[in-house]
Amino acid sequence: MQRENHHTRLAELVGAGKCFNEVRALDDVSLSIAPGETVAVLGPNGAGKTTAVALLLGLLTPDEGEVRLFGQKPGSRALHQKIGVMLQISGVPETLTVTEHITLFSSYYPRPRPLEDLIRAAGLEGLENRRYGALSGGQQQRVLFALALCGDPELLFLDEPTAGLDVAARRSLWTEISALAESGRGVLLTTHYLEEADALADRVVVLHQGRVVAEGTPSQIKARTLGRTIRCTTSLEDSRLNQLEGIDRISRQGSRIELLTHDADSLVRTLFALDPDLRDLEIIGAALEDAFLALTAPETKTEGKVA
């Protein structure tokens, strides 16, 4: 994807570093969100995702580097009125109803979205008069999503937005998030559902031990780290397969084999030349989950071939 010039970026970290005592939470991290772009920040627990978001929100200041929110240092009320934030937080008053929560949050903004629009966007129809404490975990998540939209923000920070939702509710929220990006808003998404990042993100930033270890479109991340998987039934022995170029990993179940490769086209031609009776051929793109695990593994070596 073509990078926007910094004047059009809604938020960015530039060479940001942050330490807590002896622990380096972020080390030279750069990332940005442009209008109409959804950026997914992925990483295992402790990778630095929360710290990166806190810097962008102005909740923390960097030890090194720069933080810009709409081209300025974060922290002012005017800037915060242009963003919406959905964090995994507790302490939301349980005695207020859904409508009361949304009305209260809307009062903080000069031009809030209409109540009915927020109820629809978050899938809260029929729950307007239910007290927050009486809602299920998934319903509470949808209330937090509605609160993030109250100010009709130009930039959204969504931390695990679909945690606890069933499949139908998750897909409904995906549709709304996609519509927000299509309308020109920027979205920064953190999630443990890698299928979610694959479906929604224009760009993925993978953090590991406080550093950016990969950045690109979901397709670029998957292609760079794992290539493609070939599945087929063949009479070729493992000893012969191990001699072939371009195979990163081999697994077998009887005569059915699975080959991980960065050059699927060339390898398929070689396999057919060696075994004209090869059958049940499948070529599958790597999943983002596989790429994520490869990028954040304790050792980044590719698993060796079978003996």
N, C-alpha and C positions, 0 to 999 in steps of 0.2 A: 504493500500500500504506500502511496505517495505521502510523505510526511508534510503536514501543514507548516507554514512558517509560524514562528512563535507568537506573532501578533494575533493569530486566530485560535490559539490554544486556550481552552477554558481553564485548564490546570496543568501544572507540570512540576516535576522534581528534576533538578539539574545537578548531577554529581552529589546527591544528598547522602550524608553520613550521620549516624546517631548512635551514641553509646549510652548504656546504663551501667554505671560502675565499670566493671571489667568486661562486660558483655557488649560486643559490637552488633547492634540490632540491624543496622543498615550500613552498607559499605559501597559508596560511589554509585548510588542508584539513580538512574534517570528514566523517567516515564512521562507521558503526556496524554491528555484527552482533548480531542478536537470536537467542534460542533458536529452532531450527527453520528458520532462514533461511540461504539460500545467497546470498552477495554476491560478484559478480564484479568485480574491479578491472581495467579495461582501459586500455591506453595504449601508444603507441609506445615504443621503447627510449629511456631517458632521461627518461620522463615523470614518474617519482617513485614508481613502484609498489614497487620494492625498498626505498626509504627508508621508505615508509608502513608496510610490513610489519615492517621492523626496529624502528620506533618502537613498534608494538603488541607486539612480542616483548620489548621492553626492551633490545634490542641497541644502540639509540641513544636519546639523550634529545633532546626537542624544544628549539629555541631560543625558540619561542613556542607558546602553547596548552597543551592538556592531553592526556594519554594515560591511558586507564583500561582495565584488564583485570579483569573480574569486579568492577568498581566500585572497584578499587584501582590504585595505581601498579604497573606490571609490574616483575618482577625477582625476586620471592621464589620459593623452591623449591616452596612449597605451590601457588602459582598455576601454575607451569610444569608441575606434575603433572596439571593439569586441561586441558592443551592438547596437541595433536599437531601436529607440524610436518613438512612435506615440502618441502624446499628443493632447488634445483638445486646440489648440492654435490659435491665430490670428496673423496677421502680415506677413503672407506669401506673397511675392511680387505678385501682381495681373497681372503685365504686362508681366511676363515671361511665355513662353509656357510650356507645360507639359515636353517636351523633354529638354528644357533649365533648368528647375528645377532639373530634374533627373541627367542631366550631371553635373550640379554644385555640387549637393550633392555627387555624385560619386567621384568627384575630391578630397574629403576630406579623402578618404580611400585608403590604399595601394593596395587592391585587390577587387575592386568593382564587383558586379554582372553585366553582360552585359545588356545594355539598353533594347534590345529586350526581354530579360528574365523578366525584371522588368515590362515592359509594359504588357506582357502576365499575369504575376502573379497578377497584380492589375486590370486587365480587362480594360485597357485603350486603346485598339486597336481603331484606328480611331480618337483619341483625341490628338495625339502626337503634333500637331501644334496649338492646341487651347490654348489661353491665360488662365491662372489660374482664373482670375477674370470673365471670360465668362462661366465658368463651373457651373453646378448645385451643390448644397450642397453635394449630394451623390458622384458626380464625384470628387469633391475636397477631400472628404474623401479617395477615392481610390488613389489619388495622394499622400496624406500623408502616406498611407500604402506603396506605392512604395518607398517613400523617406526613410522610416524606414528599408527597405530591401537593400538599396544601398550598404552598406558595407559588405553584406553577413554575417550578425551577428550570433554569437553563442547564444546570448540571446536577446529576444525581449520584450519590454514593450509596450503593446497595451492598450491604454485608450479609451474605447468606440469605438472600431475600425469600427463597422458597423452602427453607428448612422447616420440616414438620408438615408440609403440605402434601396432600394426596396427588396422584398423577394428573387428574383433571384440573385441579386448582393450580398446580405448577404450570401446566401448559397454558392456562388462561393468563397467568402472570407473565409468562414468556411473551405472549401476544401483546400485552400492554407495554412491556419493556421495549419490544421491537418497534412499536408504534411511537414511543417517546423518542427513540433515536431517529426514526424516519422523519419526525417533525423538526429535527435539527438540534435536539438536546444531546448533551454528552452524558454518558453513563459509565461510571467506574463500578465494576462488579467484582466482588470476591465470592467464591463459592467452592464447596467441596464436591459438588455435582459436576463432574467434568463433561458430561453430556450437555449440561446447561451452558457451559462456556463454549462448547463446540457449536451449539445451536444459535447462541446470541452474539458472540464476540466478533467484532471486525479484527481485533488484534488481541493477542494473548501475551502477557508478560509473566514469566515463570521466575519466582524468587526461591532461592535456596541458600540458607545460612547467611542471609542478609545481602546477597548479591543477585543481580539479574543473570540467570544462566541461559535464558532463551527468550526471544521476542520475535513475533511475526503473526501472520494469520494462522488460524488453527490448521489449515492445510500445510502451511510452511513448517510449522512446528512438527507435525506428524511426519512429513516427508524427510525433514532433516535428521530426525532422531532414529526413525525405524524403517523408513521405506515402506515396502509392501510385503504381505504374506502370501505365499503360494501353497495351496493345498492340493494334493493329488494322490492317486493310487498308482504305485509303480513297483516294478520288480527290482529296481536298482538297490543295491546294498549300501549301508551307511559308509562302508570303506570307500566306495566309489563316489558317493556324494561329497565326502570330505575332501576329495581331490579337486572339486569344482571351484572356480572363482566366483565371487559375488554372493556367497552364502554367509550370513552372519550367525544363523542359529538353525539347528535341525531338531525336530522332535518327531516321534514316530509312535503310531499305534497299529501294530501289525503291518499290513502293506500300505496303510494310509500315512502319508508324511506331511509335515508342515515345515516350510522353509521361510525364514526371514531374510529378505534381500533388499539391496538398494538399486538393483538393476533387474527388475522382473522380466522385462521383454527379452533381454539377452539370455537370461537363465531358462525361460520357458523354451526358447529355441534349442538350447543345449539339451534340455531334458528330453524333448521329443526326438532329437537326433540319437540319443543314447538308448531311448526306450520308445519305439514307435507305438507300443501297446499302452502307453500311459493314458489314464482315463480319469474321469471325475475331477477335472481341473477347475480350481477356483483361484481367483486373484483378488485379494482383499486389501483395502487401504488400512493402514494402522489406525487404531483408535487413539483419541487424545489421551485417554487414561494410560495406555501403554507408553506413550511418549513422555507423559508426566512422570511416571515411575522410573523410566530410564534416566531422565534429566535430574531427578532428585535422589537417586540411589546413593548409598554411602560410597560405593565405588562406581565410577562411570564406565568401567570396562564392559564391552559387549560380551554376553555369555558365549562361551566357546562352543565349538561344534562337538557333536557326540563322538565318542571313540569307536 
